[in-house]
Amino acid sequence: PTEAELKAAKDNLIGGFALRIDNNRKLLDNVANIAAHGLPLDYLDTWTQQVAKVTVADIKAAFARKLQPERMVTVIVGGRDGG
């Protein structure tokens, strides 16, 4: 991503964080996620700071570790006539 795209994504995630925990069900889901994945107990307290720290280089490194472009395929659905 570009710096502008990353900033927009981070602004969206950080700005919408309160909506991820705005009721008991969502809060419980987050606590269950913390337990299931062995995340630190301060995960929700530090989440926005961790998101803010992400850089374009971090994203590129993660993609390089996780994606294997040489193994990807392109799937096209529909006919040549647009149908």
C-alpha positions in Angstrom: 0.0 0.0 0.0 1.0 3.6 -0.3 1.5 5.7 2.8 -1.9 7.4 2.1 -3.7 4.1 1.8 -2.1 2.8 5.0 -3.0 6.0 6.9 -6.6 5.7 5.7 -6.8 2.1 6.8 -5.3 2.8 10.2 -7.6 5.8 10.7 -10.5 3.6 9.9 -9.4 0.8 12.3 -8.5 3.1 15.1 -11.5 5.4 14.6 -13.9 2.4 14.6 -12.3 0.6 17.6 -14.9 1.8 20.1 -17.6 0.2 18.0 -15.8 -3.2 18.3 -16.4 -3.2 22.0 -19.6 -1.2 22.4 -21.7 -3.9 23.9 -21.3 -6.9 26.1 -21.5 -9.4 23.3 -18.7 -7.7 21.3 -16.6 -7.3 24.4 -17.1 -11.0 25.3 -16.1 -12.0 21.7 -12.9 -10.0 22.0 -12.1 -11.6 25.4 -12.7 -15.0 23.9 -10.4 -14.1 21.0 -7.7 -13.0 23.5 -8.0 -16.3 25.3 -8.2 -18.5 22.2 -5.1 -17.0 20.7 -3.0 -16.5 23.8 -2.9 -12.8 23.5 -1.7 -10.6 26.3 -4.3 -9.4 28.8 -3.7 -5.8 27.8 -4.5 -6.6 24.2 -7.5 -4.3 24.0 -5.7 -1.5 25.9 -2.8 -1.5 23.5 -4.5 -2.5 20.2 -4.9 1.1 18.8 -1.2 1.9 19.6 -0.1 -1.3 17.9 -2.1 -0.5 14.8 -0.7 3.0 14.8 2.8 1.6 14.7 2.3 -0.5 11.6 4.4 0.7 8.6 4.3 0.1 4.9 7.5 -2.0 5.4 5.7 -4.1 8.0 2.9 -4.9 5.6 5.3 -5.7 2.7 7.3 -8.0 5.0 4.1 -9.8 6.2 3.0 -10.3 2.6 6.4 -11.7 1.7 6.2 -14.1 4.6 2.7 -15.3 4.0 1.9 -15.1 0.3 3.4 -17.2 -2.4 2.5 -15.4 -5.7 4.1 -18.2 -7.8 1.4 -20.5 -6.4 -1.6 -18.2 -7.0 -4.0 -18.7 -9.9 -6.4 -16.3 -11.6 -10.0 -17.3 -11.9 -12.2 -15.6 -14.4 -16.0 -16.1 -14.2 -18.3 -15.3 -17.1 -18.0 -15.4 -20.9 -16.1 -13.1 -23.1 -19.3 -11.3 -24.1 -19.9 -10.2 -20.5 -22.5 -12.8 -19.8 
